[in-house]
């Protein structure tokens, strides 16, 4: 299964040198977050049509302070138009290992939890309101899972 997974990543992280080579080996489609994102959406749709699981980071970037930020609607758009469920994932510990705007800090344990799939509404209901609703549901689920992970981590300290 993991040999079929691909992701979309920002050129800010994967745009040059070692990270670009790493992106290619990990099947990361590199996009410029400041440019038109239609090519990223097309790449995502193409992979999904091939039956490949797509990893998307709904915030579009790493967190500035380790807390979830605004989720973008790309995952919802692809989910509705491709009729593909979204599996929410929460990760705790990544910010400590690699804070934004700093070089890689350290290998650190990560806690990851996978939520129940979110089934999109029918494509015939696609609209800005549907994208916003699905995006809000995704964020709510991810934040709830992330809060549980943080609480568990705090209890263990």
Order of alpha helices (4+ residues) and beta strands (2+ residues): beta-alpha-alpha-beta-alpha-beta-alpha-beta-alpha-beta-alpha
